[in-house]
Amino acid sequence: VKANTIDLFANLGLKEYTIQIATFMQDKDVWIKLTSINAMGKLGAIEYAAEIADFLNHNNIEICLTAMKSLTQLNAREYSKNIAELLDNFFITIVAEAIYSLTMLDAKEYTQKISGFLKHNNSWLKLRAIDALESFQSKEYANEIANLMNSKNSFVRRKAIITLGILGAKEYADNIATFLELRGNNETDDYPDFEIIGAAVQALGNLRNKDYLSQISELSHINYPMIRTCAGLALALTDPKQFEKTLRELLNEETLPCWIKKVNGIIYIQVEPLFPITIECPNYKELRKGWIQKPAGEIIETILEK
């Protein structure tokens, strides 16, 4: 009951109980201790950051993980060094959380250390490392990330492809484009090939690459919503004229892709949140705000004008 009450107060943001809750971080009951440490992060109790940091070396893995999570929520960057020491921990779970916390704290001083996990045999740690380097915009590691496009793990492969696009690594556009042709070959994949194709399309869109527009345009018509979404947005970013042509064709189809809806003569266009175009695109800022509502005859002109 006590742990549930602490969690409830934290979720409600009742900061007036911060002092009382903080005392329970030393409770003998592990669940109460965990809930209290977690509550400090939720309540923004930065004044208890030092006390929370003491739990980073606790022999209970869950307590260690919760302390990292709480310090991350508090944006307690002064404890990045303490968290970075956990990169050498024996437990994969702790190392993965440490990489994530350092990423969230924007601790770029540990970029080189984190980059070493790109060669780790654990795919989870590879994914965490790619995420970190993407967040840090560490393009100097583009070659190491590009090597992971050949990983046996399709999650790692997909993440590497997307990250190269976000980092603006245009020198790998041709390598990325080879994944546009993976349809129907699932023999060695542990995840549908369409996810990899979508990643390649998204990356080429972020790179503003025009060499593969015809292939991307073809993909905007296939009966797979995620691919059509990525293809449509890639065309919008790379070649507005081609996007106009594709959009006009799509509006004449009976089944529209998930990023276009037509209701009572009004066209609705949405940026798919699962596959965002992450590099800033000034010409399409309005698209990034959510839904655009315009009469069908004006939507294309409106987008091109923006």
C-alpha positions in Angstrom: 0.0 0.0 0.0 2.8 2.4 0.9 4.6 1.9 -2.5 1.3 2.3 -4.4 0.6 5.6 -2.5 4.1 6.9 -3.2 3.7 6.1 -6.9 0.3 7.7 -7.0 1.5 10.9 -5.4 4.4 11.1 -7.8 2.2 10.5 -10.8 -0.1 13.3 -9.5 2.9 15.6 -9.2 2.3 16.3 -5.5 5.7 17.9 -4.8 4.7 18.9 -1.3 5.3 15.3 -0.3 8.8 15.1 -1.8 10.6 15.3 1.6 8.5 12.5 3.1 8.9 10.3 0.0 12.6 10.9 -0.1 13.0 9.3 3.3 11.7 6.0 1.9 14.6 5.7 -0.4 16.4 4.2 2.6 13.6 1.8 3.4 14.5 -1.9 3.8 11.6 -3.0 1.6 13.0 -3.2 -2.0 9.8 -2.3 -3.7 9.3 0.8 -1.5 12.9 1.8 -2.1 12.4 1.4 -5.9 9.2 3.3 -6.0 10.7 6.2 -4.0 13.8 6.5 -6.2 11.6 6.5 -9.2 9.3 9.1 -7.6 12.2 11.5 -7.2 12.6 11.6 -11.0 8.9 12.1 -11.6 8.7 14.9 -9.0 11.7 16.7 -10.4 13.5 16.5 -7.1 17.0 17.5 -8.3 18.0 18.3 -4.8 18.1 14.5 -4.1 20.3 13.7 -7.2 23.4 13.0 -5.1 21.5 10.5 -2.9 20.0 8.9 -6.0 23.4 8.6 -7.6 24.6 6.5 -4.6 22.3 3.7 -5.8 24.1 3.4 -9.1 26.4 0.8 -7.6 23.7 -1.0 -5.7 24.0 -4.8 -5.9 20.3 -5.0 -6.8 20.0 -4.5 -10.6 16.5 -3.0 -10.5 17.6 -0.4 -8.0 20.6 0.5 -10.2 18.4 0.8 -13.3 15.8 2.9 -11.5 18.5 5.2 -10.2 19.7 5.8 -13.8 16.2 6.4 -15.0 15.5 8.9 -12.2 18.8 10.8 -12.8 18.0 10.9 -16.5 14.5 12.3 -15.8 16.2 15.0 -13.6 18.6 15.8 -16.4 21.3 15.4 -13.7 24.2 15.7 -16.2 26.7 16.2 -13.5 26.4 12.5 -12.7 27.2 11.4 -16.3 30.6 10.2 -15.2 29.0 7.9 -12.6 26.7 6.5 -15.2 29.5 6.1 -17.7 31.3 3.9 -15.3 28.5 1.4 -15.7 29.4 0.9 -19.4 31.9 -1.7 -18.1 29.3 -3.5 -16.1 28.9 -7.3 -16.4 25.1 -7.1 -16.9 23.9 -6.2 -20.5 20.8 -4.6 -19.1 22.7 -2.2 -17.0 25.1 -1.3 -19.9 22.1 -0.8 -22.3 20.4 1.6 -19.8 23.7 3.4 -19.2 24.1 4.1 -22.9 20.5 5.3 -23.1 20.9 7.6 -20.1 24.1 9.1 -21.5 22.3 9.7 -24.7 19.4 11.4 -23.0 21.8 13.5 -21.0 23.6 14.5 -24.2 26.9 13.3 -22.7 28.9 13.6 -25.9 32.2 13.3 -24.1 31.5 9.5 -24.0 30.9 9.2 -27.7 34.1 7.3 -28.4 33.4 4.9 -25.5 29.9 4.3 -26.7 31.0 3.8 -30.3 32.9 0.7 -29.2 29.6 -1.1 -28.7 29.0 -1.0 -32.5 31.2 -4.1 -32.6 29.7 -5.8 -29.6 28.2 -9.2 -30.2 24.9 -8.2 -28.5 22.4 -6.6 -31.0 20.6 -4.7 -28.2 23.8 -2.8 -27.3 24.5 -2.2 -31.0 21.1 -0.6 -31.3 21.7 1.6 -28.2 25.0 2.7 -29.6 23.6 3.6 -33.0 20.8 5.6 -31.2 23.4 7.4 -29.2 25.6 8.3 -32.2 22.5 9.4 -34.1 21.5 11.7 -31.2 25.0 13.1 -30.9 25.1 13.6 -34.7 28.5 11.8 -34.8 28.9 11.5 -38.5 32.6 10.6 -38.0 31.3 7.1 -37.2 29.2 6.8 -40.4 31.6 4.1 -41.8 31.2 1.9 -38.7 27.4 2.3 -38.8 27.4 1.6 -42.5 29.1 -1.8 -41.8 26.1 -2.7 -39.7 23.8 -2.6 -42.8 25.1 -6.1 -43.4 24.2 -7.3 -39.9 22.4 -10.6 -39.6 20.0 -8.9 -37.2 17.4 -7.0 -39.3 16.6 -4.6 -36.4 20.3 -3.5 -36.4 20.3 -3.4 -40.2 17.2 -1.2 -40.3 18.5 1.2 -37.6 21.8 1.6 -39.4 20.1 2.5 -42.6 17.9 5.1 -41.0 20.7 6.6 -39.0 22.9 7.1 -42.1 20.1 9.1 -43.6 19.7 11.2 -40.4 23.4 11.8 -40.3 23.4 13.1 -43.8 25.9 10.4 -44.9 25.3 10.9 -48.7 28.3 8.8 -49.6 26.4 5.7 -48.6 23.3 6.5 -50.7 24.1 3.8 -53.3 24.6 1.2 -50.6 21.3 2.2 -49.0 19.5 2.0 -52.3 20.4 -1.7 -52.7 17.8 -2.4 -50.0 15.0 -1.1 -52.2 15.2 -4.5 -54.0 14.7 -6.8 -51.1 11.0 -7.5 -51.6 10.0 -11.2 -51.4 13.3 -12.5 -50.1 12.6 -13.5 -46.5 14.8 -16.6 -46.3 17.5 -15.1 -44.1 15.6 -12.3 -42.5 14.2 -12.3 -38.9 11.9 -9.4 -39.7 9.8 -8.6 -42.8 11.8 -7.2 -45.7 9.2 -4.4 -46.0 10.6 -2.8 -42.9 14.1 -2.7 -44.4 12.7 -1.2 -47.7 10.9 1.5 -45.7 14.1 2.3 -43.8 16.0 2.7 -47.1 13.3 4.9 -48.6 13.3 7.0 -45.5 17.0 7.4 -45.5 17.2 8.3 -49.2 14.5 10.9 -48.5 16.5 12.4 -45.6 19.6 12.5 -47.9 17.6 14.3 -50.6 18.9 11.7 -53.1 17.3 12.0 -56.5 19.0 9.1 -58.2 16.4 6.6 -57.1 13.2 8.7 -57.5 11.7 6.3 -60.0 12.0 3.3 -57.7 10.7 5.3 -54.8 7.8 6.6 -56.9 6.9 3.0 -57.7 7.0 2.0 -54.0 4.4 4.8 -53.2 1.8 2.7 -55.0 2.3 -0.7 -53.4 -0.2 -2.2 -51.0 1.8 -1.8 -47.9 0.9 1.3 -45.8 4.3 1.9 -44.2 6.2 1.7 -47.5 3.7 4.1 -49.2 4.0 6.5 -46.3 7.8 6.6 -46.4 7.8 6.8 -50.2 5.4 9.6 -50.3 7.3 11.7 -47.8 10.6 10.9 -49.4 9.3 12.2 -52.7 7.9 15.3 -50.9 11.4 16.1 -49.4 13.4 15.2 -52.5 11.4 16.3 -55.6 8.2 18.4 -55.1 7.4 18.0 -58.8 7.5 14.3 -58.6 5.5 14.4 -55.4 2.9 16.5 -57.1 2.6 13.9 -59.9 2.4 11.0 -57.4 -0.1 12.8 -55.2 -2.4 13.5 -58.1 -2.2 9.9 -59.1 -2.9 8.7 -55.6 -5.9 11.0 -55.2 -7.5 9.2 -58.1 -7.1 5.8 -56.5 -9.9 4.1 -54.6 -7.6 3.2 -51.7 -5.5 6.0 -50.4 -2.2 5.4 -48.4 -2.3 6.0 -44.7 -0.8 9.4 -45.0 -3.6 10.8 -47.1 -7.3 10.8 -46.2 -10.1 12.2 -48.3 -13.3 13.1 -46.4 -16.2 15.1 -48.0 -13.9 16.6 -50.6 -11.3 17.7 -48.0 -7.8 16.2 -48.3 -6.0 15.4 -45.0 -2.2 14.8 -45.1 -0.4 13.5 -42.1 3.3 12.8 -41.3 3.4 9.2 -40.1 4.7 9.4 -36.5 6.4 6.0 -36.6 8.6 7.1 -39.5 9.3 10.8 -39.2 11.5 12.7 -41.6 13.9 14.0 -38.9 16.0 16.5 -40.8 14.4 19.9 -40.9 12.6 20.6 -44.2 11.6 24.3 -44.4 9.3 23.8 -47.4 7.1 21.4 -45.5 7.0 22.7 -42.0 3.2 22.7 -42.1 3.2 19.0 -42.7 5.1 18.5 -39.5 2.4 20.1 -37.4 -0.1 17.3 -38.0 -3.1 17.4 -40.3 -3.5 19.9 -43.1 -7.1 20.6 -44.2 -7.6 22.1 -47.7 -10.0 21.6 -50.6 -8.7 18.8 -52.9 -8.0 21.3 -55.7 -5.8 23.5 -53.5 -3.8 21.0 -51.5 -0.9 20.5 -54.0 -0.5 24.2 -54.7 -0.5 24.9 -51.0 2.2 22.4 -50.3 4.4 23.6 -53.1 4.0 27.2 -52.1 5.0 26.4 -48.5 
